[in-house]
Amino acid sequence: MTKKPFPASAREQFILLPESFFTQAIPEVDNMAELKVILCFFYLLHHEQGHREFITYGELLSYCIPIIGKQGFHSGLRSAVERGGILSVDKEVNGRRENVYFANKEAIDRATHGITPKQATEPLNIFALYEQNIGLITPLVAEELKEAVKVYPEQWIEEAFREAVNMNKRSWKYISRILERWANEGRDSGEYRQGIKKSSPNKYIKGRYGHLVKR
């Protein structure tokens, strides 16, 4: 049978896979069914487009069975979960409990608790917050993140990330606009202004990164 080439189209979509899939999962996978289940999982997760970070058992079953059959699906899923290629959690979805599958523990924590606040004794790690909720950090974004930590109270930054995630607007541009608006207009009743030093109001409107707080 002649193999058909992949379509060479400018509109063809590409599915992103975590680096750990290649460095950790692939060396451990020893059967095709397991590999196909993992690939199907990431395909379905990609098409969630940020709406949620898990795939239900029913969704995975429906998509995989036409590809690898019922027996292949069950054996492949069992192996994938046992090796940790995908993580299984019992969760309530649409009013009923069922098995759902995540790519990593951080996604489980976000789905269960939202963005986990930092421990009181730990400094804010804005880079970890960004990577967990948005993605890879470019050098330009890294500079803006460093400056934002100097400019805004930590509680503002955490709340801005949380609001962006809840609105499915996972981008630094959206988060920086939230911070900009709060700096100009205040945050709700004003409780979020407690972290600003009243003696230095110009801190938020001057400097190289003044665009973060100016309209």
N, CA and C atoms as a LAMMPS dump frame, in Angstrom:
ITEM: TIMESTEP
0
ITEM: NUMBER OF ATOMS
645
ITEM: BOX BOUNDS ff ff ff
-5.0000000000000000e+02 5.0000000000000000e+02
-5.0000000000000000e+02 5.0000000000000000e+02
-5.0000000000000000e+02 5.0000000000000000e+02
ITEM: ATOMS id mol type element x y z
1 1 1 N 0.84 -1.19 0
2 1 2 C 0 0 0
3 1 3 C 0.879 1.245 0
4 2 1 N 0.59 2.171 -0.901
5 2 2 C 1.362 3.395 -0.991
6 2 3 C 0.979 4.342 0.135
7 3 1 N 1.975 4.84 0.839
8 3 2 C 1.716 5.778 1.918
9 3 3 C 1.464 7.167 1.365
10 4 1 N 0.44 7.828 1.88
11 4 2 C 0.153 9.193 1.457
12 4 3 C 1.008 10.165 2.27
13 5 1 N 1.576 11.174 1.616
14 5 2 C 2.38 12.158 2.365
15 5 3 C 1.48 13.072 3.19
16 6 1 N 2.07 13.687 4.201
17 6 2 C 1.321 14.674 4.963
18 6 3 C 1.007 15.847 4.05
19 7 1 N -0.179 16.439 4.176
20 7 2 C -0.537 17.573 3.31
21 7 3 C 0.361 18.764 3.553
22 8 1 N 0.909 19.316 2.481
23 8 2 C 1.766 20.493 2.587
24 8 3 C 0.913 21.726 2.345
25 9 1 N 0.265 22.193 3.384
26 9 2 C -0.625 23.335 3.267
27 9 3 C -0.242 24.403 4.269
28 10 1 N -0.308 25.651 3.826
29 10 2 C 0 26.765 4.728
30 10 3 C -0.998 26.846 5.868
31 11 1 N -2.175 26.243 5.673
32 11 2 C -3.213 26.293 6.699
33 11 3 C -3.194 25.071 7.616
34 12 1 N -2.27 24.17 7.354
35 12 2 C -2.176 22.973 8.178
36 12 3 C -1.792 23.337 9.608
37 13 1 N -2.528 22.822 10.593
38 13 2 C -2.234 23.101 11.991
39 13 3 C -1.192 22.129 12.526
40 14 1 N -0.399 22.605 13.475
41 14 2 C 0.593 21.783 14.139
42 14 3 C 0.196 21.624 15.605
43 15 1 N 0.379 20.428 16.148
44 15 2 C 0.033 20.134 17.524
45 15 3 C 1.297 20.215 18.375
46 16 1 N 1.275 21.07 19.397
47 16 2 C 2.423 21.216 20.275
48 16 3 C 2.454 20.084 21.304
49 17 1 N 3.637 19.534 21.508
50 17 2 C 3.837 18.483 22.507
51 17 3 C 4.9 18.95 23.498
52 18 1 N 4.752 18.621 24.784
53 18 2 C 5.758 19.026 25.768
54 18 3 C 7.088 18.332 25.507
55 19 1 N 8.167 18.994 25.863
56 19 2 C 9.497 18.424 25.652
57 19 3 C 9.664 17.107 26.391
58 20 1 N 9.025 16.986 27.566
59 20 2 C 9.14 15.761 28.349
60 20 3 C 8.551 14.554 27.618
61 21 1 N 7.658 14.806 26.654
62 21 2 C 7.109 13.699 25.869
63 21 3 C 8.231 13 25.104
64 22 1 N 9.168 13.785 24.587
65 22 2 C 10.262 13.216 23.801
66 22 3 C 11.41 12.724 24.686
67 23 1 N 11.656 13.413 25.803
68 23 2 C 12.793 13.053 26.642
69 23 3 C 12.476 11.985 27.675
70 24 1 N 11.19 11.881 28.089
71 24 2 C 10.83 10.935 29.137
72 24 3 C 9.828 9.874 28.678
73 25 1 N 8.772 10.299 27.988
74 25 2 C 7.716 9.348 27.636
75 25 3 C 8.152 8.368 26.54
76 26 1 N 8.641 8.891 25.422
77 26 2 C 8.976 8.038 24.284
78 26 3 C 9.979 6.934 24.64
79 27 1 N 11.052 7.234 25.41
80 27 2 C 11.988 6.15 25.747
81 27 3 C 11.352 5.02 26.553
82 28 1 N 10.247 5.322 27.267
83 28 2 C 9.608 4.311 28.102
84 28 3 C 8.502 3.547 27.367
85 29 1 N 7.939 4.14 26.324
86 29 2 C 6.829 3.507 25.603
87 29 3 C 7.338 2.291 24.842
88 30 1 N 6.669 1.157 25.046
89 30 2 C 7.123 -0.056 24.367
90 30 3 C 6.027 -0.724 23.541
91 31 1 N 4.877 -0.028 23.348
92 31 2 C 3.868 -0.593 22.445
93 31 3 C 3.132 0.533 21.731
94 32 1 N 2.693 0.244 20.524
95 32 2 C 2.091 1.242 19.658
96 32 3 C 0.765 1.752 20.202
97 33 1 N -0.004 0.896 20.871
98 33 2 C -1.297 1.326 21.398
99 33 3 C -1.126 2.435 22.433
100 34 1 N -0.129 2.263 23.299
101 34 2 C 0.133 3.289 24.313
102 34 3 C 0.521 4.612 23.662
103 35 1 N 1.395 4.548 22.674
104 35 2 C 1.828 5.76 21.982
105 35 3 C 0.655 6.449 21.299
106 36 1 N -0.218 5.668 20.666
107 36 2 C -1.362 6.254 19.968
108 36 3 C -2.339 6.905 20.942
109 37 1 N -2.548 6.287 22.094
110 37 2 C -3.445 6.879 23.094
111 37 3 C -2.891 8.224 23.563
112 38 1 N -1.59 8.284 23.831
113 38 2 C -0.976 9.536 24.292
114 38 3 C -1.09 10.613 23.22
115 39 1 N -0.828 10.242 21.968
116 39 2 C -0.933 11.214 20.877
117 39 3 C -2.372 11.691 20.693
118 40 1 N -3.326 10.772 20.806
119 40 2 C -4.744 11.159 20.714
120 40 3 C -5.114 12.112 21.835
121 41 1 N -4.596 11.834 23.02
122 41 2 C -4.865 12.704 24.17
123 41 3 C -4.381 14.123 23.898
124 42 1 N -3.15 14.281 23.431
125 42 2 C -2.618 15.613 23.184
126 42 3 C -3.326 16.306 22.015
127 43 1 N -3.772 15.527 21.057
128 43 2 C -4.553 16.106 19.958
129 43 3 C -5.855 16.706 20.494
130 44 1 N -6.575 15.96 21.304
131 44 2 C -7.83 16.455 21.875
132 44 3 C -7.577 17.637 22.798
133 45 1 N -6.499 17.574 23.58
134 45 2 C -6.178 18.665 24.494
135 45 3 C -5.866 19.942 23.729
136 46 1 N -5.159 19.802 22.618
137 46 2 C -4.838 20.958 21.784
138 46 3 C -6.101 21.658 21.305
139 47 1 N -7.103 20.886 20.933
140 47 2 C -8.326 21.47 20.389
141 47 3 C -9.263 22.016 21.462
142 48 1 N -8.886 21.866 22.724
143 48 2 C -9.629 22.552 23.778
144 48 3 C -9.336 24.051 23.753
145 49 1 N -8.198 24.432 23.156
146 49 2 C -7.837 25.835 22.982
147 49 3 C -7.924 26.635 24.276
148 50 1 N -7.468 26.054 25.374
149 50 2 C -7.426 26.774 26.63
150 50 3 C -8.714 26.784 27.425
151 51 1 N -9.791 26.153 26.908
152 51 2 C -11.048 26.138 27.645
153 51 3 C -10.938 25.297 28.906
154 52 1 N -10.16 24.228 28.867
155 52 2 C -9.916 23.396 30.035
156 52 3 C -8.647 22.604 29.787
157 53 1 N -8.126 21.986 30.851
158 53 2 C -6.843 21.295 30.749
159 53 3 C -6.969 19.794 30.966
160 54 1 N -8.109 19.241 30.672
161 54 2 C -8.274 17.792 30.81
162 54 3 C -9.179 17.255 29.71
163 55 1 N -9.084 15.942 29.503
164 55 2 C -9.929 15.231 28.551
165 55 3 C -10.652 14.139 29.32
166 56 1 N -11.946 13.981 29.089
167 56 2 C -12.703 12.961 29.815
168 56 3 C -12.46 11.581 29.2
169 57 1 N -12.767 10.576 30
170 57 2 C -12.638 9.198 29.526
171 57 3 C -13.503 8.976 28.281
172 58 1 N -14.741 9.472 28.312
173 58 2 C -15.641 9.285 27.177
174 58 3 C -15.121 9.919 25.91
175 59 1 N -14.537 11.104 26.028
176 59 2 C -13.985 11.783 24.854
177 59 3 C -12.811 11.01 24.282
178 60 1 N -11.94 10.534 25.154
179 60 2 C -10.776 9.782 24.696
180 60 3 C -11.191 8.458 24.077
181 61 1 N -12.166 7.808 24.696
182 61 2 C -12.679 6.538 24.17
183 61 3 C -13.259 6.724 22.769
184 62 1 N -14.128 7.72 22.608
185 62 2 C -14.794 7.953 21.317
186 62 3 C -13.806 8.254 20.203
187 63 1 N -12.748 9 20.54
188 63 2 C -11.79 9.375 19.507
189 63 3 C -10.829 8.236 19.173
190 64 1 N -10.429 7.468 20.204
191 64 2 C -9.393 6.45 20.001
192 64 3 C -9.896 5.16 19.37
193 65 1 N -11.099 4.739 19.697
194 65 2 C -11.578 3.427 19.234
195 65 3 C -11.556 3.291 17.711
196 66 1 N -12.001 4.289 16.925
197 66 2 C -11.902 4.13 15.467
198 66 3 C -10.46 4.016 14.97
199 67 1 N -9.505 4.475 15.774
200 67 2 C -8.108 4.475 15.361
201 67 3 C -7.399 3.189 15.758
202 68 1 N -7.601 2.727 16.999
203 68 2 C -6.855 1.555 17.474
204 68 3 C -7.742 0.43 17.993
205 69 1 N -9.055 0.599 17.955
206 69 2 C -9.947 -0.449 18.423
207 69 3 C -10.122 -0.425 19.937
208 70 1 N -11.163 -1.095 20.415
209 70 2 C -11.487 -1.065 21.837
210 70 3 C -10.41 -1.72 22.682
211 71 1 N -9.937 -2.879 22.256
212 71 2 C -8.915 -3.58 23.031
213 71 3 C -7.619 -2.785 23.069
214 72 1 N -7.225 -2.246 21.928
215 72 2 C -6.008 -1.441 21.871
216 72 3 C -6.114 -0.197 22.728
217 73 1 N -7.312 0.413 22.745
218 73 2 C -7.517 1.604 23.552
219 73 3 C -7.331 1.291 25.028
220 74 1 N -7.99 0.26 25.513
221 74 2 C -7.929 -0.057 26.942
222 74 3 C -6.521 -0.436 27.386
223 75 1 N -5.836 -1.227 26.583
224 75 2 C -4.473 -1.614 26.962
225 75 3 C -3.522 -0.43 26.863
226 76 1 N -3.697 0.385 25.835
227 76 2 C -2.839 1.56 25.658
228 76 3 C -3.06 2.588 26.752
229 77 1 N -4.32 2.803 27.123
230 77 2 C -4.62 3.768 28.182
231 77 3 C -4.063 3.296 29.519
232 78 1 N -4.222 2.018 29.812
233 78 2 C -3.704 1.47 31.063
234 78 3 C -2.19 1.663 31.151
235 79 1 N -1.487 1.371 30.062
236 79 2 C -0.028 1.529 30.063
237 79 3 C 0.379 2.99 30.199
238 80 1 N -0.342 3.885 29.496
239 80 2 C -0.01 5.313 29.533
240 80 3 C -0.161 5.876 30.939
241 81 1 N -1.208 5.446 31.631
242 81 2 C -1.444 5.934 32.998
243 81 3 C -0.429 5.332 33.963
244 82 1 N -0.139 4.045 33.815
245 82 2 C 0.817 3.388 34.715
246 82 3 C 2.204 3.998 34.6
247 83 1 N 2.592 4.391 33.396
248 83 2 C 3.919 4.982 33.193
249 83 3 C 3.939 6.477 33.483
250 84 1 N 2.767 7.09 33.631
251 84 2 C 2.713 8.529 33.896
252 84 3 C 2.748 9.384 32.65
253 85 1 N 2.536 8.76 31.48
254 85 2 C 2.488 9.548 30.249
255 85 3 C 1.33 10.528 30.266
256 86 1 N 0.208 10.118 30.835
257 86 2 C -0.916 11 31.137
258 86 3 C -1.39 10.659 32.54
259 87 1 N -1.983 11.626 33.214
260 87 2 C -2.383 11.444 34.611
261 87 3 C -3.895 11.328 34.722
262 88 1 N -4.348 10.352 35.494
263 88 2 C -5.78 10.091 35.66
264 88 3 C -6.258 10.608 37.014
265 89 1 N -7.41 11.295 36.995
266 89 2 C -8.008 11.837 38.211
267 89 3 C -9.514 11.61 38.156
268 90 1 N -10.098 11.271 39.291
269 90 2 C -11.557 11.159 39.393
270 90 3 C -12.107 12.548 39.688
271 91 1 N -12.97 13.053 38.799
272 91 2 C -13.423 14.44 38.911
273 91 3 C -14.894 14.541 38.518
274 92 1 N -15.581 15.497 39.126
275 92 2 C -16.976 15.737 38.766
276 92 3 C -17.03 16.615 37.522
277 93 1 N -17.698 16.122 36.484
278 93 2 C -17.838 16.854 35.227
279 93 3 C -19.313 16.854 34.845
280 94 1 N -19.869 18.042 34.703
281 94 2 C -21.288 18.176 34.341
282 94 3 C -22.205 17.383 35.281
283 95 1 N -21.889 17.435 36.567
284 95 2 C -22.763 16.827 37.558
285 95 3 C -22.545 15.355 37.831
286 96 1 N -21.537 14.732 37.217
287 96 2 C -21.289 13.316 37.509
288 96 3 C -19.799 13.043 37.582
289 97 1 N -19.432 12.042 38.36
290 97 2 C -18.038 11.692 38.54
291 97 3 C -17.552 10.802 37.394
292 98 1 N -16.368 11.079 36.932
293 98 2 C -15.772 10.219 35.915
294 98 3 C -14.272 10.423 35.886
295 99 1 N -13.57 9.507 35.248
296 99 2 C -12.128 9.649 35.094
297 99 3 C -11.83 10.702 34.039
298 100 1 N -10.927 11.607 34.376
299 100 2 C -10.457 12.592 33.413
300 100 3 C -8.935 12.523 33.382
301 101 1 N -8.328 13.048 32.314
302 101 2 C -6.897 12.867 32.107
303 101 3 C -6.212 14.209 31.861
304 102 1 N -5.074 14.398 32.544
305 102 2 C -4.297 15.623 32.479
306 102 3 C -2.899 15.333 31.95
307 103 1 N -2.251 16.405 31.485
308 103 2 C -0.886 16.26 30.974
309 103 3 C 0.152 16.287 32.088
310 104 1 N -0.134 16.989 33.199
311 104 2 C 0.834 17.098 34.281
312 104 3 C 0.138 17.479 35.583
313 105 1 N 0.881 17.413 36.681
314 105 2 C 0.326 17.678 38.003
315 105 3 C -0.082 19.142 38.159
316 106 1 N 0.687 20.052 37.543
317 106 2 C 0.352 21.471 37.644
318 106 3 C -1.035 21.748 37.064
319 107 1 N -1.37 21.069 35.966
320 107 2 C -2.698 21.248 35.371
321 107 3 C -3.787 20.726 36.304
322 108 1 N -3.493 19.643 37.005
323 108 2 C -4.462 19.113 37.976
324 108 3 C -4.686 20.127 39.09
325 109 1 N -3.599 20.721 39.594
326 109 2 C -3.713 21.712 40.662
327 109 3 C -4.528 22.917 40.215
328 110 1 N -4.307 23.373 38.98
329 110 2 C -5.059 24.534 38.496
330 110 3 C -6.537 24.212 38.345
331 111 1 N -6.833 23.009 37.846
332 111 2 C -8.235 22.628 37.65
333 111 3 C -8.948 22.437 38.982
334 112 1 N -8.207 22.028 40
335 112 2 C -8.803 21.752 41.305
336 112 3 C -8.9 22.996 42.171
337 113 1 N -7.842 23.817 42.141
338 113 2 C -7.781 24.949 43.063
339 113 3 C -7.637 26.304 42.368
340 114 1 N -7.487 26.337 41.051
341 114 2 C -7.147 27.594 40.404
342 114 3 C -5.653 27.817 40.576
343 115 1 N -5.188 29.019 40.313
344 115 2 C -3.77 29.326 40.495
345 115 3 C -3.466 29.298 41.984
346 116 1 N -2.528 28.468 42.382
347 116 2 C -2.216 28.333 43.794
348 116 3 C -1.432 29.539 44.282
349 117 1 N -1.922 30.26 45.295
350 117 2 C -1.172 31.412 45.825
351 117 3 C 0.166 30.955 46.385
352 118 1 N 1.147 31.835 46.35
353 118 2 C 2.453 31.501 46.9
354 118 3 C 2.36 31.332 48.412
355 119 1 N 3.266 30.589 48.972
356 119 2 C 3.347 30.476 50.413
357 119 3 C 3.765 31.817 51
358 120 1 N 3.276 32.112 52.185
359 120 2 C 3.518 33.425 52.779
360 120 3 C 4.998 33.726 52.926
361 121 1 N 5.821 32.693 53.13
362 121 2 C 7.249 32.908 53.346
363 121 3 C 8.043 32.91 52.052
364 122 1 N 7.407 32.666 50.916
365 122 2 C 8.117 32.577 49.644
366 122 3 C 7.901 33.828 48.815
367 123 1 N 8.937 34.303 48.098
368 123 2 C 8.748 35.44 47.202
369 123 3 C 7.97 35.01 45.968
370 124 1 N 7.323 35.967 45.349
371 124 2 C 6.561 35.675 44.133
372 124 3 C 7.503 35.227 43.028
373 125 1 N 7.225 34.097 42.399
374 125 2 C 8 33.635 41.253
375 125 3 C 7.163 33.886 40.005
376 126 1 N 7.296 35.069 39.443
377 126 2 C 6.468 35.452 38.309
378 126 3 C 6.803 34.62 37.079
379 127 1 N 8.039 34.125 36.994
380 127 2 C 8.42 33.303 35.845
381 127 3 C 7.698 31.961 35.889
382 128 1 N 7.624 31.343 37.075
383 128 2 C 6.888 30.088 37.213
384 128 3 C 5.406 30.31 36.944
385 129 1 N 4.884 31.429 37.434
386 129 2 C 3.481 31.758 37.219
387 129 3 C 3.189 31.878 35.722
388 130 1 N 4.107 32.511 35
389 130 2 C 3.94 32.689 33.554
390 130 3 C 4.018 31.352 32.823
391 131 1 N 5.03 30.546 33.137
392 131 2 C 5.211 29.277 32.433
393 131 3 C 4.07 28.311 32.698
394 132 1 N 3.524 28.323 33.917
395 132 2 C 2.439 27.41 34.252
396 132 3 C 1.124 27.792 33.594
397 133 1 N 0.948 29.068 33.307
398 133 2 C -0.353 29.53 32.842
399 133 3 C -0.37 30.104 31.429
400 134 1 N 0.823 30.405 30.886
401 134 2 C 0.874 30.966 29.531
402 134 3 C 1.777 30.137 28.628
403 135 1 N 3.036 29.946 29.012
404 135 2 C 3.92 29.161 28.158
405 135 3 C 5.373 29.58 28.296
406 136 1 N 6.143 29.351 27.256
407 136 2 C 7.563 29.663 27.275
408 136 3 C 7.798 31.164 27.341
409 137 1 N 8.842 31.568 28.026
410 137 2 C 9.162 32.984 28.217
411 137 3 C 10.206 33.418 27.198
412 138 1 N 9.882 34.439 26.426
413 138 2 C 10.853 35.005 25.498
414 138 3 C 11.716 36.026 26.245
415 139 1 N 12.894 36.354 25.717
416 139 2 C 13.756 37.337 26.393
417 139 3 C 13.067 38.68 26.621
418 140 1 N 12.282 39.143 25.65
419 140 2 C 11.598 40.428 25.8
420 140 3 C 10.571 40.373 26.924
421 141 1 N 9.789 39.301 26.96
422 141 2 C 8.79 39.144 28.021
423 141 3 C 9.481 39.021 29.37
424 142 1 N 10.615 38.328 29.424
425 142 2 C 11.343 38.162 30.683
426 142 3 C 11.706 39.511 31.279
427 143 1 N 12.141 40.445 30.435
428 143 2 C 12.481 41.78 30.921
429 143 3 C 11.256 42.496 31.474
430 144 1 N 10.13 42.355 30.793
431 144 2 C 8.908 43.015 31.259
432 144 3 C 8.401 42.385 32.557
433 145 1 N 8.572 41.065 32.694
434 145 2 C 8.176 40.407 33.929
435 145 3 C 9.018 40.904 35.104
436 146 1 N 10.329 41.035 34.899
437 146 2 C 11.215 41.536 35.954
438 146 3 C 10.798 42.935 36.386
439 147 1 N 10.473 43.772 35.415
440 147 2 C 10.091 45.144 35.736
441 147 3 C 8.727 45.191 36.418
442 148 1 N 7.822 44.319 36.002
443 148 2 C 6.487 44.309 36.607
444 148 3 C 6.563 43.973 38.088
445 149 1 N 7.475 43.055 38.457
446 149 2 C 7.635 42.698 39.869
447 149 3 C 8.108 43.904 40.676
448 150 1 N 8.908 44.762 40.059
449 150 2 C 9.378 45.974 40.742
450 150 3 C 8.271 47.02 40.857
451 151 1 N 7.364 47.034 39.881
452 151 2 C 6.371 48.095 39.787
453 151 3 C 5.095 47.798 40.555
454 152 1 N 4.609 46.565 40.46
455 152 2 C 3.292 46.238 41.006
456 152 3 C 3.387 45.371 42.258
457 153 1 N 2.412 45.507 43.17
458 153 2 C 2.345 44.612 44.336
459 153 3 C 2.163 43.167 43.896
460 154 1 N 2.741 42.241 44.658
461 154 2 C 2.662 40.826 44.311
462 154 3 C 1.215 40.346 44.216
463 155 1 N 0.348 40.839 45.118
464 155 2 C -1.047 40.398 45.111
465 155 3 C -1.74 40.807 43.823
466 156 1 N -1.391 41.99 43.313
467 156 2 C -1.956 42.424 42.026
468 156 3 C -1.582 41.442 40.93
469 157 1 N -0.297 41.08 40.891
470 157 2 C 0.195 40.21 39.82
471 157 3 C -0.513 38.864 39.859
472 158 1 N -0.628 38.282 41.054
473 158 2 C -1.308 36.997 41.175
474 158 3 C -2.767 37.093 40.747
475 159 1 N -3.441 38.167 41.174
476 159 2 C -4.851 38.337 40.821
477 159 3 C -5.027 38.6 39.32
478 160 1 N -4.093 39.31 38.717
479 160 2 C -4.172 39.582 37.277
480 160 3 C -4.007 38.293 36.477
481 161 1 N -3.075 37.426 36.899
482 161 2 C -2.927 36.126 36.25
483 161 3 C -4.202 35.307 36.419
484 162 1 N -4.76 35.315 37.63
485 162 2 C -5.972 34.539 37.885
486 162 3 C -7.128 35.018 37.005
487 163 1 N -7.272 36.34 36.89
488 163 2 C -8.356 36.881 36.064
489 163 3 C -8.17 36.498 34.602
490 164 1 N -6.93 36.556 34.116
491 164 2 C -6.653 36.198 32.72
492 164 3 C -6.981 34.737 32.454
493 165 1 N -6.624 33.855 33.389
494 165 2 C -6.915 32.428 33.234
495 165 3 C -8.419 32.2 33.228
496 166 1 N -9.121 32.832 34.155
497 166 2 C -10.574 32.663 34.233
498 166 3 C -11.283 33.144 32.972
499 167 1 N -10.707 34.154 32.314
500 167 2 C -11.293 34.705 31.086
501 167 3 C -10.75 34.028 29.83
502 168 1 N -9.883 33.011 30.01
503 168 2 C -9.239 32.334 28.879
504 168 3 C -8.481 33.315 27.979
505 169 1 N -7.833 34.284 28.614
506 169 2 C -7.013 35.274 27.91
507 169 3 C -5.57 35.111 28.375
508 170 1 N -4.972 34.01 28.003
509 170 2 C -3.654 33.656 28.526
510 170 3 C -2.543 34.339 27.727
511 171 1 N -2.332 35.595 27.998
512 171 2 C -1.243 36.325 27.353
513 171 3 C -0.748 37.408 28.291
514 172 1 N 0.55 37.719 28.202
515 172 2 C 1.11 38.767 29.041
516 172 3 C 0.532 40.126 28.658
517 173 1 N 0.229 40.324 27.393
518 173 2 C -0.356 41.585 26.952
519 173 3 C -1.666 41.851 27.691
520 174 1 N -2.494 40.833 27.81
521 174 2 C -3.775 40.986 28.506
522 174 3 C -3.538 41.246 29.995
523 175 1 N -2.606 40.503 30.601
524 175 2 C -2.327 40.673 32.025
525 175 3 C -1.758 42.051 32.312
526 176 1 N -0.849 42.538 31.463
527 176 2 C -0.258 43.859 31.691
528 176 3 C -1.302 44.96 31.567
529 177 1 N -2.306 44.755 30.719
530 177 2 C -3.381 45.737 30.612
531 177 3 C -4.252 45.754 31.868
532 178 1 N -4.443 44.576 32.461
533 178 2 C -5.173 44.527 33.739
534 178 3 C -4.424 45.337 34.791
535 179 1 N -3.118 45.101 34.881
536 179 2 C -2.304 45.817 35.864
537 179 3 C -2.299 47.316 35.585
538 180 1 N -2.224 47.666 34.328
539 180 2 C -2.259 49.076 33.937
540 180 3 C -3.563 49.731 34.377
541 181 1 N -4.673 49.032 34.145
542 181 2 C -5.979 49.586 34.524
543 181 3 C -6.089 49.756 36.028
544 182 1 N -5.612 48.758 36.777
545 182 2 C -5.669 48.854 38.231
546 182 3 C -4.798 49.992 38.747
547 183 1 N -3.64 50.2 38.109
548 183 2 C -2.758 51.284 38.537
549 183 3 C -3.399 52.642 38.291
550 184 1 N -4.155 52.764 37.205
551 184 2 C -4.794 54.031 36.864
552 184 3 C -6.094 54.261 37.613
553 185 1 N -6.877 53.186 37.794
554 185 2 C -8.232 53.341 38.312
555 185 3 C -8.431 52.744 39.698
556 186 1 N -7.443 51.993 40.202
557 186 2 C -7.624 51.306 41.474
558 186 3 C -8.241 49.936 41.248
559 187 1 N -8.216 49.143 42.283
560 187 2 C -8.736 47.764 42.185
561 187 3 C -9.884 47.608 43.165
562 188 1 N -11.113 47.525 42.639
563 188 2 C -12.304 47.328 43.457
564 188 3 C -12.405 48.388 44.555
565 189 1 N -12.457 47.959 45.83
566 189 2 C -12.651 48.888 46.935
567 189 3 C -11.374 49.603 47.341
568 190 1 N -10.269 49.227 46.739
569 190 2 C -9.011 49.874 47.063
570 190 3 C -8.081 49.013 47.888
571 191 1 N -8.518 47.81 48.291
572 191 2 C -7.683 46.968 49.136
573 191 3 C -6.394 46.574 48.444
574 192 1 N -6.408 46.571 47.098
575 192 2 C -5.209 46.163 46.38
576 192 3 C -4.192 47.297 46.269
577 193 1 N -4.574 48.477 46.718
578 193 2 C -3.637 49.593 46.702
579 193 3 C -2.725 49.611 47.918
580 194 1 N -2.968 48.723 48.858
581 194 2 C -2.198 48.732 50.082
582 194 3 C -0.719 48.467 49.838
583 195 1 N -0.403 47.762 48.739
584 195 2 C 0.997 47.445 48.471
585 195 3 C 1.764 48.566 47.808
586 196 1 N 1.072 49.67 47.447
587 196 2 C 1.74 50.779 46.782
588 196 3 C 2.236 51.788 47.813
589 197 1 N 3.449 52.253 47.677
590 197 2 C 3.969 53.27 48.572
591 197 3 C 3.416 54.632 48.167
592 198 1 N 2.636 55.236 49.046
593 198 2 C 2.006 56.512 48.726
594 198 3 C 3.026 57.618 48.529
595 199 1 N 4.193 57.463 49.112
596 199 2 C 5.209 58.498 48.996
597 199 3 C 5.886 58.504 47.636
598 200 1 N 5.641 57.461 46.827
599 200 2 C 6.314 57.368 45.525
600 200 3 C 5.322 57.091 44.406
601 201 1 N 4.329 57.961 44.163
602 201 2 C 3.344 57.703 43.119
603 201 3 C 3.943 57.698 41.732
604 202 1 N 5.053 58.431 41.523
605 202 2 C 5.646 58.503 40.187
606 202 3 C 6.298 57.195 39.769
607 203 1 N 6.464 56.295 40.714
608 203 2 C 7.062 54.995 40.396
609 203 3 C 6.281 54.276 39.331
610 204 1 N 4.972 54.542 39.244
611 204 2 C 4.11 53.804 38.331
612 204 3 C 3.927 54.489 36.984
613 205 1 N 4.48 55.689 36.842
614 205 2 C 4.246 56.391 35.579
615 205 3 C 5.541 56.848 34.915
616 206 1 N 6.671 56.569 35.552
617 206 2 C 7.943 56.972 34.974
618 206 3 C 8.828 55.769 34.744
619 207 1 N 9.856 55.986 33.938
620 207 2 C 10.825 54.926 33.721
621 207 3 C 10.67 54.245 32.383
622 208 1 N 11.604 53.35 32.117
623 208 2 C 11.666 52.661 30.828
624 208 3 C 10.391 51.897 30.52
625 209 1 N 9.761 51.332 31.58
626 209 2 C 8.571 50.509 31.368
627 209 3 C 7.305 51.238 31.789
628 210 1 N 7.317 52.545 31.607
629 210 2 C 6.134 53.326 31.947
630 210 3 C 4.917 52.942 31.146
631 211 1 N 5.119 52.327 29.965
632 211 2 C 3.978 51.915 29.135
633 211 3 C 3.127 50.861 29.843
634 212 1 N 3.709 50.223 30.881
635 212 2 C 2.93 49.215 31.587
636 212 3 C 1.798 49.826 32.396
637 213 1 N 1.938 51.11 32.737
638 213 2 C 0.905 51.731 33.555
639 213 3 C 0.277 52.944 32.905
640 214 1 N 0.726 53.313 31.723
641 214 2 C 0.134 54.428 31
642 214 3 C -0.828 53.924 29.939
643 215 1 N -1.824 54.721 29.622
644 215 2 C -2.722 54.385 28.525
645 215 3 C -2.198 54.957 27.234
